[in-house]
Amino acid sequence: MPDWTYHPLRGLAASLLGTRQSQRAALRATAAVGSLPGGGWLIARMLGHQHPPAHLAGFVAGVSVRTRLGAVVPPSVARDAVRALPLIGAGLICVAPVSLADVPTIRDAAAHRRVPLIVATDDPCVATALAGDVDAISSPSAAVYVTSPRIAPAAVALADPAVTVLAAPSALVEAGPGWFARVTEAATPTTAPTRSIGSNPLKWPAWWWGLLVGLGMISAGFGAAAITLGPVLLWYDRDFLGTDLGHLHTLNHHLVHFLQHDRITMAGTMIAIGVLYAGLAVGGIRRGRPWAREVYLVSGWIGFASLLYFLGIGFLEPLHTAVTAVLFPMFLLAVGKTSDSPQWTYREEGPEHERRKALLGQLLMVCTGAGLFIGGAVVSVVGLTDVFVPSDLEFLGTTANILSNANPRLLPFIAHDRAGFGGALMAAATAITLLSAWGWRRGEAWVWWSLALAAVFGFLPAVVVHGVIHYSDLGHLAPVFAGIAITLTALILARPYLCGGRDG
């Protein structure tokens, strides 16, 4: 459960289950998911976790730990804590206070531990009873016990390699599951961002290639829009169809407008992808954020793979292929190189009420991205199968069979546009979802602007073109208007937090 679901839904869960029961339920749910095959990986991905930097490793009470950042919990929650907290970044679990009556509980917890388990006690009977069951029996020396959810004090304390930071339950409840990851990031040494790239392309950094892909997508999108608003069909379109624009208009006086509406929407989505990729390259990859490369990688593979839709359609568009041939090698160079050393600037998270509003905005943006992905998948399936949805045929005032009988190549031609748009929409949606899930940090204005501009270019052309051609079916446009409303709300809620400082 990431912060962007924990905090927005925390009040609702407490009202339904009670405060303490809802907290235990969240801990147990995390532990249960983590116990499933691939569950630990899924939780780490949802939280955007990366391996902690090497300087945070060390020894605590004589036990080696991957990070000197952990939690201190009472025996009553030890079993759930040792299963759940390591999945969200804890490097050790300390149980205190412990009495002789707690020994069976501690043994049970020790059998399920994922990280070192340390028992803090002065009772020699407890120490004797648990000898060999836990990793250490003593209070960790030089430990700093954190009771506040603030990030900076914990990060500062970790700068001393002899210090262990242990978060109290009250701090974790108030801060949310992302506390360990945020402290780890704040404690990571960083340098100033690289600004020069040099003149030798072979030595260009990954972020520069990523930026070029983004600019290429933006240029291709504007080019596609210009073609759609101009000739509509290029020579290879006319050759494939065996006809021209005038004949298409004769077949159905809405058909040309329908083609334009598909292609303008596609062009807007391409520009939105380019904006997101440029933002990820300059704001994320350039600053050495590993998650930014992962967003770029997953989204790009989905987008470029959509070229293979032609295998099920039979129409390979030369311009689409040429753009892919130019941009795909750049994409490989952007994601093939390892991330640069950390070059970001950590900022205090500011007023907590600002962060809480931003977390609600984050949840809304993640939901928007997920909804767009589902929409893109549906459009792809429709494009590769039925080609039209009922409202399309109502707008055209015809049937698929009539169009196919008039020109057998017309349906594959339209299917290419529709399926291609579906693939592009899934690529954009993936970038929106993962950027929203992993990129929410105070002062990262580039995240806000990337999402805002992507929304403008993604939604606005779709709304305008539907209005211009009078394709105004409410059921068809309802998802678009819902997406606009949710995105606008999310960006308004998140702006004070994301744009609360200038990213240097």
C-alpha positions in Angstrom: 0.0 0.0 0.0 1.8 3.2 -1.2 1.3 6.6 0.4 -1.0 7.7 -2.4 -3.6 5.1 -1.3 -2.7 4.9 2.4 -3.3 8.5 3.3 -6.3 9.3 1.0 -8.1 6.1 2.1 -6.9 6.1 5.7 -9.9 7.9 7.1 -12.4 5.7 5.3 -10.7 2.6 6.5 -10.6 3.9 10.1 -14.3 4.7 10.0 -15.1 1.2 8.7 -12.7 -0.9 10.8 -11.7 1.3 13.6 -8.3 3.1 13.8 -6.2 0.4 15.3 -7.8 -2.4 13.3 -7.4 -0.6 10.1 -3.6 -0.1 10.8 -3.2 -3.8 11.6 -5.2 -4.7 8.4 -2.8 -2.6 6.3 0.2 -4.3 7.9 -1.3 -7.7 7.4 -2.4 -7.0 3.9 1.2 -6.0 3.0 2.6 -9.1 4.6 0.0 -11.3 2.8 0.8 -9.8 -0.6 4.5 -10.1 0.0 4.1 -13.8 0.8 2.7 -14.5 -2.6 4.9 -15.4 -5.6 6.2 -12.1 -7.0 4.4 -10.2 -4.2 7.6 -8.6 -2.8 8.6 -7.4 -6.2 5.1 -6.0 -6.8 5.2 -4.0 -3.6 8.7 -2.7 -4.3 7.6 -1.6 -7.8 4.5 0.1 -6.5 6.5 2.1 -4.1 9.3 2.8 -6.6 11.9 1.3 -4.4 15.5 0.9 -5.5 18.4 -0.7 -3.7 19.7 1.5 -0.8 23.0 3.1 -1.4 26.0 1.2 -0.1 26.9 3.7 2.6 23.7 2.9 4.4 24.8 -0.7 5.0 26.6 -1.6 8.2 26.5 -3.6 11.4 23.9 -3.3 14.1 24.5 -5.2 17.4 27.1 -7.2 15.5 24.7 -8.2 12.7 25.2 -7.2 9.1 22.3 -5.2 7.6 21.7 -3.8 4.1 20.5 -0.5 5.5 20.8 1.0 9.0 17.2 2.1 8.8 14.6 0.0 10.6 11.7 0.0 13.0 11.1 -0.7 16.6 7.8 -2.5 17.2 6.0 -4.1 20.2 5.7 -7.9 20.4 2.0 -7.8 19.6 2.7 -6.8 16.0 6.2 -8.4 15.6 5.0 -11.3 13.3 3.3 -8.9 10.9 6.1 -6.4 11.1 8.9 -8.7 10.2 6.9 -9.9 7.1 5.7 -6.5 5.9 8.1 -3.7 6.9 11.2 -5.1 5.0 9.1 -5.0 1.8 8.7 -1.3 2.2 12.4 -0.6 3.0 13.2 -1.5 6.6 16.7 -3.1 7.0 16.1 -4.5 10.5 13.3 -4.9 13.0 13.8 -4.3 16.7 11.2 -5.7 19.2 10.8 -3.9 22.5 9.9 -4.1 25.3 9.9 -7.9 25.6 9.0 -10.0 28.6 9.1 -13.7 29.2 5.5 -14.0 28.3 6.3 -12.7 24.8 8.9 -15.4 24.0 6.5 -17.6 22.0 5.4 -14.6 19.9 8.9 -13.6 19.2 9.9 -17.1 18.2 7.0 -17.2 15.8 8.0 -13.8 14.3 11.6 -14.9 14.0 10.5 -17.9 11.8 9.0 -15.4 9.3 11.7 -12.7 9.3 13.0 -11.3 6.1 15.7 -9.1 7.7 17.6 -9.3 11.0 15.5 -9.4 14.0 16.8 -7.8 17.2 15.3 -8.1 20.7 15.9 -5.3 23.1 15.7 -6.6 26.7 17.6 -6.4 30.0 15.9 -9.6 31.3 18.5 -12.5 31.3 15.7 -15.0 31.3 14.3 -13.6 28.0 17.8 -13.5 26.6 18.4 -17.2 27.5 15.0 -18.3 26.1 15.5 -16.5 22.8 19.2 -17.4 22.3 19.6 -18.8 18.8 16.1 -17.8 17.7 16.8 -14.1 16.9 19.8 -12.4 15.4 20.8 -10.3 18.4 19.6 -9.7 21.9 20.5 -6.2 23.0 19.5 -2.6 22.4 21.4 -1.5 19.2 24.2 0.8 20.3 24.1 4.4 19.0 20.5 3.9 17.8 18.4 7.0 17.1 14.7 6.4 17.9 12.4 8.4 15.6 9.0 9.3 16.8 8.3 12.1 14.2 7.4 11.5 10.6 9.8 14.1 9.4 12.4 12.9 6.9 15.3 15.3 7.4 16.3 14.3 11.0 16.4 10.6 10.1 18.5 11.3 7.0 20.9 13.5 8.8 21.4 10.8 11.5 22.2 8.2 8.9 25.1 10.3 7.7 27.0 8.9 10.7 28.0 5.3 9.7 27.9 4.2 13.3 24.3 5.3 13.8 21.1 3.2 13.3 17.8 4.9 12.9 14.7 3.1 14.2 11.2 4.4 13.5 8.6 4.1 16.2 5.1 2.8 15.2 3.6 6.3 15.7 6.0 7.7 13.2 5.3 5.1 10.6 1.5 5.4 11.1 1.6 9.1 10.6 4.2 9.2 7.7 2.9 6.2 5.7 4.5 3.2 4.0 6.8 5.4 1.9 8.7 6.7 4.9 11.7 4.3 4.5 12.1 5.1 0.8 11.9 8.8 1.3 14.5 8.7 4.1 16.8 6.5 2.0 16.5 9.0 -0.9 17.1 12.0 1.3 20.2 10.2 2.8 21.7 9.5 -0.7 24.7 11.6 -1.5 24.1 13.7 -4.7 26.1 16.0 -7.0 25.2 18.9 -9.3 23.4 17.9 -12.5 25.4 17.5 -15.7 24.9 20.4 -18.1 27.4 19.9 -20.9 27.1 17.0 -23.3 30.0 17.4 -25.7 30.1 17.2 -29.5 30.8 13.5 -29.8 27.5 11.6 -30.2 29.2 8.4 -29.0 29.7 10.0 -25.6 26.3 11.7 -25.3 24.6 10.8 -22.0 21.4 8.7 -21.9 19.2 11.6 -21.0 20.2 13.5 -24.2 19.1 10.6 -26.4 15.9 10.4 -24.4 15.3 14.1 -25.0 15.9 13.6 -28.7 13.3 10.8 -28.8 10.8 13.1 -27.0 11.4 16.0 -29.4 11.2 13.5 -32.3 7.8 12.3 -31.1 6.6 15.9 -30.7 7.7 16.8 -34.3 6.1 13.6 -35.6 2.9 14.5 -33.9 2.8 18.0 -35.3 3.7 16.6 -38.7 0.8 14.1 -38.5 -1.6 16.9 -37.5 -0.4 19.0 -40.5 -1.0 16.1 -42.9 -4.4 15.4 -41.4 -5.5 19.0 -41.7 -4.0 19.3 -45.2 -4.0 16.5 -47.8 -5.3 13.9 -45.3 -4.0 11.1 -47.5 -0.4 10.7 -48.7 0.6 8.9 -51.9 1.0 5.6 -50.2 -2.4 5.9 -48.6 -3.9 6.5 -52.0 -1.9 3.6 -53.5 -3.1 1.2 -50.8 -6.7 2.3 -51.1 -6.7 2.5 -54.9 -8.6 5.8 -54.7 -8.4 9.4 -53.7 -10.0 11.7 -51.1 -12.8 12.8 -53.5 -13.9 9.2 -54.0 -13.9 8.5 -50.3 -16.2 11.5 -49.8 -18.5 10.1 -52.5 -18.6 6.8 -50.7 -19.7 8.4 -47.4 -19.8 12.2 -46.8 -18.7 11.6 -43.1 -15.8 9.2 -43.9 -13.1 11.8 -44.5 -14.0 13.6 -41.3 -14.0 10.3 -39.5 -10.4 9.6 -40.7 -9.4 13.1 -39.6 -10.8 12.6 -36.2 -8.9 9.4 -35.7 -5.6 10.9 -37.0 -5.9 14.2 -35.1 -6.5 12.3 -31.9 -3.4 10.1 -32.7 -1.3 13.2 -33.4 -2.2 14.7 -30.0 -1.3 11.5 -28.3 2.1 11.4 -30.0 2.8 15.0 -28.8 1.7 14.0 -25.3 4.1 11.1 -25.4 6.9 13.3 -26.6 6.3 15.8 -23.8 6.3 13.0 -21.2 9.6 11.5 -22.6 11.3 14.9 -22.7 10.3 15.5 -19.1 11.5 12.1 -18.0 14.8 12.6 -19.8 15.6 16.1 -18.5 14.0 16.0 -15.1 14.5 12.3 -14.2 17.1 10.4 -16.1 19.5 13.4 -16.2 19.4 13.5 -12.4 20.1 9.9 -12.0 16.7 8.7 -10.9 16.5 5.0 -11.7 12.7 4.9 -11.7 12.6 7.5 -14.5 14.6 5.2 -16.8 12.2 2.4 -15.9 9.2 4.5 -16.8 10.8 5.4 -20.1 11.7 1.8 -20.8 8.3 0.2 -20.2 6.3 2.9 -22.0 8.7 2.9 -25.0 8.6 -0.8 -25.5 4.8 -0.7 -25.5 4.7 2.2 -28.0 7.3 0.8 -30.4 5.9 -2.7 -30.3 2.6 -1.3 -31.6 4.2 -1.1 -35.1 3.7 -4.9 -35.1 0.0 -4.4 -35.3 0.5 -4.3 -39.1 0.9 -8.1 -39.0 -2.8 -8.4 -38.1 -3.9 -5.6 -40.4 -1.9 -5.9 -43.6 -1.1 -2.2 -43.9 2.5 -1.1 -43.1 2.6 2.7 -43.2 5.9 3.9 -44.6 6.0 7.2 -42.6 5.2 5.4 -39.4 8.0 2.9 -40.1 10.5 5.6 -41.0 9.8 7.5 -37.8 10.2 4.3 -35.8 13.5 3.5 -37.6 14.9 6.8 -36.7 13.7 7.0 -33.1 14.1 3.4 -32.0 17.9 3.4 -32.0 17.8 6.6 -30.0 15.4 5.0 -27.5 17.8 2.0 -27.1 20.6 4.4 -26.3 18.4 6.3 -23.8 17.5 3.2 -21.8 20.5 1.0 -22.6 23.0 3.0 -20.5 23.0 2.8 -16.7 21.7 5.8 -14.9 24.0 8.6 -14.0 25.0 9.1 -10.3 22.4 10.8 -8.2 22.1 14.4 -9.1 18.8 15.5 -7.6 18.1 18.1 -4.9 16.3 16.9 -1.8 13.8 19.3 -0.3 11.9 19.2 2.9 8.3 18.1 2.3 6.8 21.3 3.6 3.4 21.7 5.2 1.8 18.3 5.8 -1.6 19.4 4.7 0.0 20.3 1.3 1.5 16.9 1.0 -1.8 15.2 1.9 -3.7 17.1 -0.8 -0.9 16.2 -3.2 -1.3 12.5 -2.3 -5.0 12.6 -3.2 -4.0 14.3 -6.5 -1.4 11.5 -7.0 -4.1 8.8 -6.5 -6.3 10.5 -9.0 -3.5 10.8 -11.6 -2.6 7.1 -11.2 -6.3 6.2 -11.7 -6.4 8.4 -14.8 -3.4 6.7 -16.2 -4.8 3.3 -15.5 -8.1 4.2 -17.1 -6.3 5.5 -20.2 -4.4 2.3 -20.4 -7.6 0.2 -20.3 -9.0 2.5 -22.9 -6.0 2.1 -25.1 -6.2 -1.7 -24.8 -9.9 -1.6 -25.8 -9.2 0.6 -28.8 -6.4 -1.7 -29.9 -8.6 -4.8 -29.6 -11.5 -3.0 -31.5 -9.1 -1.8 -34.2 -7.7 -5.3 -34.7 -11.2 -7.0 -34.7 -14.4 -5.1 -35.3 -12.7 -1.8 -36.3 -15.8 0.3 -35.3 -17.8 0.8 -32.1 -21.6 1.3 -32.5 -21.4 5.1 -32.1 -18.9 5.2 -35.0 -21.3 3.5 -37.3 -24.1 5.7 -36.1 -22.0 8.8 -36.9 -21.1 7.4 -40.4 -24.7 6.3 -41.0 -23.6 3.0 -42.5 -22.3 -0.5 -41.7 -18.9 -2.1 -41.8 -20.1 -4.5 -44.5 -21.3 -1.7 -46.8 -17.9 0.1 -46.5 -16.0 -3.2 -47.0 -18.1 -3.9 -50.1 -17.4 -0.4 -51.5 -13.6 -0.8 -51.0 -12.2 -4.1 -49.5 -9.1 -2.2 -48.3 -11.0 0.5 -46.5 -11.5 -1.4 -43.2 -7.8 -2.5 -42.9 -6.8 1.1 -43.6 -9.1 2.5 -40.8 -8.1 -0.4 -38.5 -4.4 0.6 -38.9 -5.2 4.1 -37.6 -7.4 2.8 -34.7 -5.1 0.1 -33.5 -2.1 2.4 -33.8 -3.9 5.0 -31.7 -4.6 2.3 -29.1 -1.0 1.4 -28.9 0.1 5.0 -28.6 -2.5 5.6 -25.9 -1.3 2.6 -23.9 2.3 4.0 -24.1 1.2 7.4 -22.9 -0.9 5.9 -20.2 2.0 3.8 -18.9 4.2 6.9 -18.7 1.4 8.8 -16.9 0.7 6.0 -14.4 4.3 5.3 -13.5 5.4 8.9 -13.5 2.5 9.7 -11.2 3.2 6.7 -8.9 6.9 7.2 -8.6 7.7 10.9 -9.3 5.7 12.7 -6.6 8.2 14.9 -4.7 8.1 18.4 -3.4 9.7 20.9 -5.8 9.7 18.5 -8.8 7.8 21.1 -11.0 8.8 19.2 -14.1 6.5 16.3 -13.1 3.6 18.7 -12.9 4.3 20.5 -16.2 5.0 17.2 -18.0 1.6 15.8 -16.9 -0.2 19.1 -17.5 1.1 19.6 -21.0 0.6 16.0 -21.9 -3.1 16.4 -20.8 -3.5 19.5 -22.9 -2.2 17.8 -26.1 -3.8 14.5 -25.3 -7.3 15.7 -24.4 -7.8 19.0 -26.2 -7.4 17.8 -29.8 -9.8 14.9 -29.2 -12.5 17.3 -27.8 -12.1 19.9 -30.5 -12.1 17.5 -33.5 -15.2 15.8 -32.2 -16.9 19.1 -31.9 -15.8 20.3 -35.4 -17.1 17.2 -37.2 -20.2 17.0 -35.0 -19.4 13.6 -33.6 -21.1 14.4 -30.3 -22.2 11.0 -28.9 -22.2 11.5 -25.1 -21.4 7.9 -24.3 -18.4 8.0 -26.7 -17.0 11.2 -25.2 -17.9 10.6 -21.5 -14.5 8.9 -20.8 -12.7 11.9 -22.3 -14.6 14.4 -20.2 -14.2 12.3 -17.1 -10.4 12.1 -17.8 -10.2 15.9 -18.1 -12.1 16.5 -14.9 -10.1 14.0 -12.9 -6.8 15.2 -14.3 -7.6 18.9 -13.7 -8.6 18.1 -10.1 -5.4 16.1 -9.5 -3.2 18.8 -10.9 -4.9 21.5 -8.9 -4.4 19.5 -5.7 -0.8 18.7 -6.4 0.5 22.0 -7.8 1.4 23.6 -4.4 3.5 20.5 -3.5 5.1 19.7 -6.8 5.8 23.3 -7.7 6.7 24.3 -4.2 10.4 24.8 -5.0 12.6 25.3 -8.0 14.4 22.2 -9.0 18.1 23.1 -9.5 
